[in-house]
Amino acid sequence: MQTDIATLIRYGMAVALFGLGLTTCALGIWTLLSREYQRTLKGISAQSSRLHARAMSEIGAVPLIDASARLVDAVNQLVRTAMGVGAFLSIIGTLLCVLAFWMFTF
């Protein structure tokens, strides 16, 4: 009787852990494949090049160019961070699924 309850709890934990692993892995892959930040970066880069062309003729636009260059760098760093988070979530999700499989088989 005691062994049956322990086995049932272990199987329940394995199923819950596997579901959590699948969810985490799916969120990681979704983060990696989403192109939200890249579209933003392309738009900012296009506006920055227009601003740079305008700054050649106007002296007052130089601070705007500096600000737009810093904004492009910040968005670029955001893209790198998002890719790192997506890879981390995918790896953790895979490890959770492997752990759940190990719990279920032994």
C-alpha positions as semicolon CSV with decimal commas, in nm:
position;residue;x (nm);y (nm);z (nm)
1;M;0,000;0,000;0,000
2;Q;0,276;0,242;0,096
3;T;0,472;0,162;-0,219
4;D;0,168;0,224;-0,440
5;I;0,116;0,571;-0,297
6;A;0,484;0,658;-0,330
7;T;0,486;0,536;-0,690
8;L;0,171;0,733;-0,767
9;I;0,324;1,049;-0,618
10;R;0,646;0,994;-0,812
11;Y;0,454;0,951;-1,139
12;G;0,248;1,262;-1,065
13;M;0,563;1,461;-0,998
14;A;0,720;1,330;-1,319
15;V;0,417;1,430;-1,526
16;A;0,408;1,777;-1,367
17;L;0,781;1,822;-1,419
18;F;0,754;1,709;-1,780
19;G;0,472;1,958;-1,843
20;L;0,677;2,235;-1,684
21;G;0,975;2,135;-1,897
22;L;0,772;2,140;-2,217
23;T;0,629;2,480;-2,131
24;T;0,972;2,622;-2,048
25;C;1,125;2,482;-2,365
26;A;0,839;2,619;-2,577
27;L;0,875;2,963;-2,421
28;G;1,248;2,958;-2,488
29;I;1,200;2,864;-2,852
30;W;0,929;3,130;-2,888
31;T;1,167;3,390;-2,743
32;L;1,438;3,284;-2,985
33;L;1,211;3,290;-3,289
34;S;1,020;3,610;-3,214
35;R;1,137;3,893;-3,434
36;E;0,985;4,183;-3,238
37;Y;1,312;4,343;-3,140
38;Q;1,469;4,295;-3,480
39;R;1,187;4,484;-3,653
40;T;1,229;4,765;-3,403
41;L;1,603;4,774;-3,461
42;K;1,556;4,794;-3,838
43;G;1,310;5,081;-3,800
44;I;1,539;5,273;-3,567
45;S;1,834;5,214;-3,800
46;A;1,636;5,349;-4,096
47;Q;1,537;5,660;-3,902
48;S;1,895;5,702;-3,783
49;S;2,029;5,702;-4,139
50;R;1,772;5,965;-4,238
51;L;1,874;6,172;-3,939
52;H;2,240;6,136;-4,028
53;A;2,173;6,266;-4,379
54;R;1,988;6,562;-4,229
55;A;2,272;6,635;-3,983
56;M;2,511;6,691;-4,268
57;S;2,316;7,004;-4,356
58;E;2,212;7,117;-4,005
59;I;2,450;7,172;-3,717
60;G;2,178;7,141;-3,449
61;A;2,103;6,778;-3,534
62;V;2,438;6,644;-3,407
63;P;2,307;6,570;-3,052
64;L;2,015;6,383;-3,209
65;I;2,257;6,162;-3,400
66;D;2,443;6,081;-3,082
67;A;2,118;5,995;-2,907
68;S;1,998;5,777;-3,196
69;A;2,331;5,591;-3,204
70;R;2,299;5,517;-2,831
71;L;1,939;5,403;-2,887
72;V;2,046;5,162;-3,163
73;D;2,318;5,023;-2,934
74;A;2,067;4,978;-2,651
75;V;1,819;4,792;-2,874
76;N;2,103;4,577;-3,010
77;Q;2,198;4,481;-2,653
78;L;1,832;4,405;-2,583
79;V;1,823;4,165;-2,879
80;R;2,134;3,986;-2,752
81;T;1,988;3,959;-2,403
82;A;1,659;3,820;-2,538
83;M;1,846;3,557;-2,739
84;G;2,043;3,456;-2,429
85;V;1,726;3,424;-2,223
86;G;1,562;3,216;-2,497
87;A;1,858;2,979;-2,515
88;F;1,868;2,948;-2,136
89;L;1,496;2,868;-2,117
90;S;1,527;2,608;-2,393
91;I;1,816;2,433;-2,219
92;I;1,644;2,436;-1,878
93;G;1,322;2,304;-2,035
94;T;1,509;2,020;-2,201
95;L;1,682;1,932;-1,875
96;L;1,349;1,931;-1,690
97;C;1,202;1,694;-1,950
98;V;1,503;1,462;-1,917
99;L;1,472;1,470;-1,538
100;A;1,100;1,388;-1,560
101;F;1,174;1,098;-1,794
102;W;1,438;0,969;-1,552
103;M;1,188;0,996;-1,262
104;F;0,927;0,806;-1,461
105;T;1,152;0,521;-1,571
106;F;1,327;0,448;-1,239
